[in-house]
Amino acid sequence: MADTKISALTGASTPLAGTEVLPIVQGGATVKVSVTNLTSGKSVPATGFQLESGGIIADATTSRTLSASDNGKVIYCTSSSAVTITTALSLGAGFSCMVIQGGAGQITFAQGTSTTLASYGSFLKTAGQYAVVSVVSPVANTFILGGNLTT
């Protein structure tokens, strides 16, 4: 096995658990590191994005405050009445989600306590049914909206 080229090895048959050990050179010495420790606290770029069904939150309510569990998800609002989505404190830089107006109820985005909410042209409402809006927090407690917005 020591003389086998990496390209000749069999690929992993299941997703990594994080406990697997890899050899790595650190300071001139070959040491072992777990997959979890190798990536801990690091941003790992993805070359593709695939949304799973668990990443879609169907919401028929007329009021919602964003939460940490919404990060990276799609919120599909199906209400026939007006909907208000409020930003929340302490979601952290890097928070992002997508909101879709699936029902007839127009969605209004509201600034939560001690947060900043902004968009191009200061538009804070979905433009109509099937409008898609991205919510991104580039810095803590600041939320930028982009997409199918209107006044």
Buried (B, 14 or more C-beta within 10 A) or exposed (E): EEEEEEEEEEEEEEEEEEEEEEEEEEEEEEEEBBBEBBEEEEEEEEEEEEEEEEEEBEBBEBEBEBEEEBBEBBBBBBBEEEBBBBBBEEBEEEBBBBBBBBBEBBBEBEEBEEBBBEBEEEBBBBBEEEBBBEBBBEEBBBBBBEBBBEE
